[in-house]
Amino acid sequence: MENCGTDVTFEAAPQRVVTLNQTAAENLIHLGVGDRIVGSGYEIDKTPDEIVEQYESIPILSAHGQPMKYEKLLEAQPDFVYGSFASFFTAEQSGDREQLHSLGVPTYLTEFDCSYHESVAGANFELLYEEYRRLSRIFGVPAAGERLATEQQAVVDEALGALENRDTPLKVLWFYSTYAGTPWAAGPGGLPQYISELVGVENIFDDASTKWAEVSWDEVAARDPDVIVLADLTRGEPNDTAQEKIDLLKNDPLTRELGAVAGDRFITIPGRYMDPSYGSVYTVPALVEGLNRLR
């Protein structure tokens, strides 16, 4: 199989899987192969109730909110490694893909992030569903991927059917978190941009150079979003939780004057929804509900 420009061979269905991040583990659980995960890492969010028991049985091989290290990965003796971020498949973190392949350990990296933060042409739910199909082939459960894709598309269709149309698109800021006080927001070439187009809103940073962009509060104020979508994260980094973001926005002399902030026009979603994963689809009903409420 070709994956992110790399040819990968799978001699047999994996039985000892390491997932480099929480959402990768959740994808496999929903495909019905979570019992094959022998270790996972990079937790950023609360686990959904429907899979919490199975997820909590998986050993976590990294510090909370931190990437897994190569030595910890090898200790788990995996026969397959799956991750959602190119930045984790590096020699400094969990080991690069070539390094792992040389040890006879095949890998899979989501096609949404073949290159770190780079915009992806055609980033949409079909790309996510194709990931399910490919993983289910790798694991020898080919029907599972198609089943999951069908179920998730039904969630999207139902949500879009409830959307109340507007004459003028609302301007939206997708606010992920801050790093050293600088805000990071969704740009083009990722699922937040695709979802914006799907529900008929305008992502205020759709002209950024990457799918996750380091922006500034001056830029945010100048673009004056009508609505702010907040990622609610539990990694423990500054301004990770939705409430911390709201407090930040309301206390800053510049942003507290914005109409979206003064009018409490916030929509909160779990942080993992902004990453390409099973949870991403549920951004659509959450966004539709929030937009309808803010009429």
Steps between C-alpha positions, in 0.01 A plus 500: 500500500621853426448734794621861503742421219646198678450140390405282796459122498278315745584131519216426738224677691655686798455352847722728713420858408640824639303817427700820538204712607156479658293557186686226311411259781137613490483436125613141548261443789210612281621263227471217754873425535576694817586177679815478286642828634784432745590863561400855412611858563433875476172539682340841446140458601241315703414161349139456381280304741410234244862381468651613830521150651685358200724805461599504866616139475775610256842577657598863444866519397554875519464780753162672484480730198849399384619296199617143555873433497664240278630290791152471654354401165757222453436367850143420392635278218248618239435339164326817373517871586223745410507875553315819408791747503809509278687673784480181708666285232843657556826372645459747789154368591362153424745407226478581129311270269809375314661415833197297609464328163864391520406316820213323321232719659259643239345840564203710392483880510172678435489654152377821665850567634760349270700819555478686829222762494508516119167571332350190336323528165165324521490478879144380558300224666549266205874508574418404861268219386771369267733484801243280676480275193877468470548427869225239495676329207828505692331341801317238299153634579412662165130547569566709812635801312203526266257455789663781697510730196128442436408563863700822513367637172148452638597720799621772260190480280263521796681804642506684169128435464442699820714797393316832485625687195620859514516764229849611606761246620621546856873552552651235728828471693609142573705558817711196592735629769786739572874437502716751686199730496452481122165367376481208259204483266378274222603600149426338162555138405367332814167372627401827676523677162301223329235506774478880470418466132260213570285702740536831317721708729820687421820397674670836567844347443420312180786691337769377742804317365443182704206302632593603855627854510682707759303826489481811717236664713525809279412285198211339687364843596541635147309205352232532772339153511125470557547167679796336676527121503698392807696177531455363851828322578622333818873472426582748776661761275416869561161600355417143399153472650207686346444695822863613506460621143184693589671657801796598284281656233285690753798634696715613210445874428496436125291186465243583768365771266425250224129442441539122522667531840274768647195312373619157621475362148709192576458142385697247704607164360735233639855572391541165326218596260740742328741215424418260213328216681174327582403802711544749213164406351323605820627854448225537240198447731672701775566788262152487346336502844717791611440703184125445519504609865690819416247628245 
